[in-house]
Amino acid sequence: MANWNKPATEHFESLRLGEQYDCIHHPSGLDIYLFPKNMTSTYAMFATRYGSVDRDFRLEGESEEATVHVPAGVAHFLEHKMFANEDGVDSFARFSAWGADANAYTAYNRTVYLFGCTEHFDLSLTELLRFVTHPYFTEDSVRKEQGIIAQEIKMYDDDPYERCFSELLRCLYHKHHVRENICGTVDSIAQITPQTLMDCYRVFYNLSNMVLVICGNVSAEEVIAIADRELPVQPPVRILREMPEEPHTVLQARSLVRMPVSKPIFNIGFKDRGHELPAGERQKREAAMSILNEMLFSRSGELYNSLFEEGKISPAFSYGYSMADTFSFNSLAGEADDPEAVLQEILRYLEDKKREGLDREVFARCRRVMCAEYIKDFDSTEEIANDLLGYVFDEGEMFAYGELLQQVTYEDVTQLLHEIFGADSLCMSVVAPSEESDQT
């Protein structure tokens, strides 16, 4: 076992919630967030600040000529390959033998490896740290994975809901890589080699660019002992990520794709600039947007009830605000016989609210609802771990978000109503029935 000095620790506590967690700055360079929770299940997430949008990058101190340019889909491809081990045993098999439920996912700005368990936590955490810090790629295994992921890409392309959302992002953004499929394309992944994967791994899987989040009935001493044994010491790195310059306007206002669906599917997006704010202000904007969305689009609100009672939308209606450090947008999704008519009614409703003003009692009620939702998440180790990871990667703080929800004012949501829902920031993606579907 490595003879580490005792790690430095930051403590976070909420007297209102009666909850607390620690950030352990491990000597390896990894920050470990430990949220103690006396529940039967434990949840762990080992994540890197590396997602599908990270296509052009170099390390601080390297010349611009050293900038690495990779095809779309590398982060997701790398996630797939990390479970393979040199001894031929897939890590999923080991987790399964211990009764742990393991998984992984790639998003636009992160890659996450995770497990949930009720026993054998020490074995599962050891395996999680071990396989993520020991990459193993061969020419043959990369070639085989290209075929597997190509099928996954085709599956997503054939899913009308996935296609509708991907078309929305393609219309919202001119150049930003968020407009590209997280998995890449069949052509782009064909360009990936073991060297491509290793070039990305050496930069983004440095422990100073990663975090470990654990929630459950485990001790700091147990976690630190495993980390001391399994983690290599790595000099920290600073990654310079190059992003295409993105206009504030949308690329195009409408997209129509025909597929074999029984009813048209729509996604409406409003491009935002909230990601340009400092970290603390971004977190407050997210809190305010959650309240505003609840006021405008929830099932208890007048817009949804009007559209649904008139038969203009199906019950499958959803909404949400998405923000990362380089992009942000608000979106609505649903099914409708006439999506354009639904869009026009939504726009009229928003203009009415801008002109007449929002209802203060509705604001107070929706703020209480969002505060209750925030508190409810502390009943689940999985929800706590996922939320905590999100706050860390967004440069926020978990307990501060609850305070920010309380501090959001009527004036804050009114200002957002006027800022976000502008005509020049709007586009709509529709997947409509194909001619064959129309005839059946």
N, C-alpha and C positions, 0 to 999 in steps of 0.2 A: 504493500500500500504506500502511496506517495505520502511524504511527510509534509503536508500543507500546514501553513499557519492558519489560525482560526479565521474564517472568512468574515469580512465586514458585512453588517446587516442593517437594512433600513426597515423600520416598523411602521405599519399603517393600521389605524384603528378607527372604527366608527362607534361612538358611544350610543348614537341613536339606534343603530342596527344591532349592537352587541356583537359585532364581527371584527376580525382582525386578520392581517396577513403580513408576511415578511418578504423582503427582497434580499436574498443572500448573494453577495458579490463573490462568487467562487474564484479562487486564484487562477483557475484555468482560463478565465476570461468570460465564462458563462454567468449570466444572471439567472438565479433560480427563485421563482416566486412560489412560496408555500402558503397555502390557505388551509388552516386546520379546520376540519369539519367532522364531527363525531357521527358519521353515517356509515352504512354498511358497504357502500361502494367508494372506490378511490379512482380518480380520473387524472391522467397525466398527458401533457402535450409538450412535445419538443419541436420548436418551430424556428424557422429562419426567415429573416426579412428578405425574401426572394420570391418573386412571383412572375407571372407570365409577361408583365410589362417591362421587365428588366432585360432588355435586348442588347443594349450598348453600354459598356462599362469598363472601368479600369480602376486600379488602386491608386490612392493618393501617393504622389512621388513618382509615378510612372509617367512617361511622356504621352502626348496625345496619340502618337503613332502606335502606342501599346494598347489602345482601345480595342476591346474585343467586341465583335459584332456577331450575334448568333441568330439563327432562324427562329421563327415562331414555334413555341411548343417545347423548348428545351427544359424549362423548370418542371413541367408536368412529366416529361419523359424521365428526367432524373429522379423524380419522386417514385415512379414505377420501378426503377432499377435499384433503388436503395435497399429493398428488402432481400435482394440476392446476396448470398454470402459465398466466400471462397470455398468453404467446406461442402457446398452443394445443398445445404439445408436452408429453406426459405424461412425467414423470421416469422412469418405468419403461422407456420407450423409450430414453432416454439411457443408463441403466445397462446395458441389454441390448446396445447398440451397442459398449460397452467391454468386454463379456464379464463383467460383474459380475452377481451374483445378488442382487437387492434384494427387500426385503419390509418388512412392518410388522405390528404387532399391538397390540391394546388389552387390558389386563388390569384387574383391580379397582383397582389402585393405580398404574398406569403406562401410558404409551403409548410405543412404541419403533419407531424407523425404523432400518433396518439394511441392510448389504450385505456380501457376501463376494466376494473377487476374488483373482486370481493375477497380474494386471497392471493397468496404468492406475489405480493406487491414487489418485494425485493428482486425476485427473479425477472419480473416483467420490466421493471425500471432498468435493471442491468442490461437486458436485451435491447431496450429502446436506445439507451445511450451508446451501446456497443455497435449496433448495426448502422446507426446514423453517422457515426464517426469513423466507419471503416468502409469506404466505397469499394465496389468490385465490379468492373465492367470488362467484357471481352467483345471482340468483333462479332462473334457468333451470337452472343446474348443480345447485343444491340440490334443486330439484324432481325432476330426473332421478335424483339419488342416492337420494332417498326411495324411489323405485320399486325400485332395485337392492337397497338394504338391506332393504326389506320382503320381498323374495324370499329373502334370506339368513336373515332371522328365521324365515320359514316352513320353510326347509330345516332349521334347527336344531330347530325344534319337531317336525319329522317324524323326527328322528334319535332312536331310543330310548335310546341311551347318553347323549346330551346332555340329553335330557328327564329321565332318571333322576337325573342329577347336579343339574340345576337344581331339581328337586323336593326333593332333599335339602337344598339351601341354603334353599329357601323354608320348609322345616319347621324347620331349625335356628334361623333368625333371625326375630324378630318384626318388627323395623323397619329394621334395618341394610340399606343399599342393596346389600350383597353378595348379598341374596336375589333381586335382579332381574337379568334377562338383560343381559349386557354390551352387547349390540346394542340394547337397549331393546325396545319393542313397536311394532307397526305404528301404533298410535294415538299413542304418545309421539314417534316420529320425525316424524310428520306435523306436529308443533308446531314443529319446528326451522326457523329462518330464518337467512339470512346474518348478521343481527345477533346471534343466539344464538351462532353459531360464533365471531364476532369477540369477543364478550364473554368467552368462555372462553379464546380464544387469547391475548388481551392479558394475562390473569392467569397462566395456567399455562405459556405458552410463553416467559415471561421467562427469560433465560439463567441467572439465579441459581437457578431452579427445575429446571434441566436438567443433564445430564451427557453427555459424549462418552466412550465407551470404545472403545479400539482395541487389538487384539492382532495382532502380526505383525512382519515384518521391515521396519519403518519407523523413521525417526529422529524425535526430538522436534523437531529444527529444521525438518523438512519439514512436520510437522503444525502447528507454531506459525505457520509462514509462511502456510499456507492459512487458518488461523483468523484471523490478523491481517488478511488480505485480505477474508474473507467475513463475519465476524461484526460486527454492529452493537454499539455501546456502549450498554448499558442500565443504568439505576439498578436496584439489587436491590430485590426486593419480599419481603414476608412475607405469606403467604396464611393467612387464618383460615378453616378448614374446619369447617362445622357438621355433626355427625353425630347421628342420632336416638339417644336414650337406649335402650340395648339391655339387656333383662333377661338374667340369667345362665342361665335355664332355656330349653329349646327350645320352639318354638311348638306343635308337635304331634309325637307319637311315631311315627306311621306315615303313609305316603302310598302309594296304589295307583293307578296309571294303566294303562289297557289299550291296547295297540297291537299291530299285526301282527308279533309276534316269535315265534320257535319255542320259546324257553325263557325263563323269567323272568329279568330282570336286576335286581340289587339294588345299592344304595349304602347303607352304614351310616356314620353320622357321630357323632362325640363332640365336642360344643362345648367349647372350652377358653377359658381366661382368660390364656394366656401373653402375649398382646399387651399386657397391662397392665403388664408388667415393664419396667424400664429397658432401654435398648438392649443393653448388654453381657450382661445376664442373659437377654434374649430369644435372643441368639445361642447361649448355652450350652444353653438349653432346646431349641432346634432340634437341636443336636448330640446331646443326650441322647435326644431323641425319635427321631432316625434310628437310634440303636442299639437302643432299646426296640422299635421297629417291626420291625427286623430280627430281634430275638430272638423276638418273638411271632408274626409273620405271614409270614416268608420261606418260600420253597419247601423249604428244608432243615430247617424247623422241624416240630415234632410236630403242631401244629394243622393246617397245610396238608396234610401227608401223611395225617393221619387223615381229614379231610374228603374229600380227593381219592380215596384208596383205597376209601372206602366209597361212592363215586359221588355224593356230596352236592354237589360243586361241579365246574365245568369247569376246565381249566387257566387260563382267563382270569380270574385273581385278582390284584388289585393293592391297594396301600395307600400312604398318604403323609400327611405332616403339612404343613398350610398355615398360614402366619402372615404377617400384614401388621401395620401399626401400629395398626389398629382392629379386627381380628378374627383368630381362630385356631381351627382345628378339625383333628381327625384323621379320616381316612376310609378305608373299605375298600370295594372294588367287585368284583363277580363275577357269575357266572351259576349258577343253582341251580333244580332242580325245585320245591324247597320252601324259599324264602328264610327264612321264619320259623323253620323247624327249624334252619337253618344259624346264624341269629342266636342262638338259644337255646344252641346248642352253643358258639359263640364266647363268650357270656356266662358259661357254666359254666366254660369253660377259663380265662377271666380271673379269675373268683372263686377257682378252684383255685390259680392262681399267686399271688394276693393272700394266700391262706391258707397255702400251703406255702412260698412264697418262690421267687424266680427262681434258676435254676442259674448259679452263679458261673463255671463253665467256658464255658457258652454265652455269658454276658456278655463274657468276655474274647475269645472267638472273634469275636463279632459286632462288637465294637469294632475288632478288627483288620480285619474286612471293610470297615467304613465308612471307616477310615483309608485302606485300599487304593483304595476308590472315589474318595475325595477326591484322592489322588495321581494316579490314572489320568486325571482330567479335565485335567491339565496337558499332556496329549499332543495337545490339539486347540485351535486358536485360537478356534473357535466356542464350545467349552465354557468356555474361560477367560473370554472376553468376557461370555458369559451369566452365569456364576457371579460374576464381578467386579461386574457391574451389580447383581445381586441383593444382594450384600453391601453395596454403597454405598447402595442404596435402603433397606436394612434397618438402616442405621447401624452396620454391622459392618465387619470388616476381613478380607480374604481369607485372609491367612496366620494370623491369630489363630484362625480357625475350625479349622484343622488342629491347633493347640495345644489348643483346647478339646475336640476329640474325644479327644485323649490324656488330658485331665484329668477326663473324665466318670468317675464312680465307680459301683460297684455300688449304693451307697446312693442316688445320684442317680436312676438308672432305677427303682429300687424305689419311691421317692417319687412319681415320675411315674405309675407303674402305678396307684397308689392315687388320685392326683389326677384323672387324665383320664378313666378308664373308669368313670364313675359312672352310675347308672340315670337320674338327672334330667337328664343331659347328652346322652342318647342318642336318636337317631331313625333310622328306616330308610325309604328310598324304594324302591319296587318298580315296575317296568314288567313287566306280565304279559301273556300272549297274549290277544288279543281273542277274543270268542266264535267269530268266523269261523276264527281260527287254531286254536282248540281242536277244531273239527270236522274239520280237514284232517289 
